[in-house]
Amino acid sequence: MPEQQRDEGGRPEPDIGQELYLIADELRGIANLGRFFASNVYETERAEQVLKIAARIAALVDGAPLHSLTALFEDHWIHVSPAIGVNALVRNPAGEVLLLKRCDNGLWCLPGGVAEIGETPAEAALRELWEEAGLRGEVIRLLGVFDSRLWGSRSRVHLLGLVFLVECDDLVAVPGSEMLEARFFAPESLPAEMSGGHKRWVPVCIELARTGGSYVDPASSYDLDLPMHQRPGH
């Protein structure tokens, strides 16, 4: 492996091509989210323009025809892999858990949303916590990874939900524009009207936070019918 170039201060010099790829991918994510949530034709047109700019940047780095990159970038951002959902489990000194009441359906949920391109899942959870509850905090650890198909989530896409334990110094939660109310609930008194998979995985995560455990959906390949086309000799 070639040695990475370093500047006069000994810091690794950035790979300009790779940085431009990442910038193009962030713009692609912004554009596709913009198209998905556009409320009028003007917002759709602006999002499509951003998408074309992203494709132009990638084409310049690649030396590839612009039309081939445009076609690739216009594919929806969640078609290839499951979307990554992130959630923050915040507790007060009494052990109560912060839940938010959604504006769109009146159901309670953990602070959370979908991770965006250019941020780690932990950073995404902290961003969602700030946007939805007005709280700053620190991620302590990952509590679990939950497959939406197995946990009763009513999602239009295949979603992997990551739940992080977050500690906050200031626990005065103020709901954001997408939320009606923010309240701490005792583990034994969670509201009955909870959103999708939250109704099932929040109690699990409360117990994981208490015991120091973590969770992934069980899996074993011993009895699976696995594809053979990439195995030698097949």
Steps between C-alpha positions, in 0.01 A plus 500: 500500500654838402584732786250781544631846419531737795517878525771705674329448837500124460127482437373268224426694185139461391421286197334770290326250275354309793393824671319606183327160481376546857382856427314372194341223705388746770345721232331192352348417838382858551348507152316171533363595841396831349315325219333260742372776732439771236169677552489677163650490151758767580649297786509196270683697231758630748562149632546367146748779428704406808494137380642605162777698671588194711521286185719761329746500791522120499538494122791745516680279753419177317560623149174319424220615267263732683189309388620178667557673835169688474313173455678347799440802724133522406441155649332541838749510790342208690453249217828311539526460877267532799454852634676572830270625775652647816344552843617650830407347835529776763435437870464741792644430848177323597548251215213640295530498120447795267224449242358742245145524364493529121296766319410279205336210683488593871713198598792499745854407395865536586678802350629379165489495124701395196879540485619732226800466272812654653429418865559197719195323646592634845525856366166454326337392827634811675379722216151349519500543879580868456247558221214317670563570870747791516751296702876468462670188631765234465459152355605243762452181300290313246215314667367305204438459129138417410371384160173681424354186340530308828387767746167621368620824343258638243761633257476538124861378473719237662646681801773407746440680829804580713431606858769688693520572871553876534582701811394865525596759762192713427182292502248778429364368171316739268320331208600600147272583210417135428404422860205597719639413843812376680469305824693257719327170577575237763588161340191341653271783381579536129212638291281249316494713183855452374633517146561179304796298622563741789224332698701176493862610501488784753439261797783279370737798478406620850602160634821500293590843638440372853698175464783615271396262222459545126275344237509383139231294328608134519639347180670176392614395154505124568150440361487783245481442124798719414591616146787311336586719200798664677640175641800348316405211274137601457 
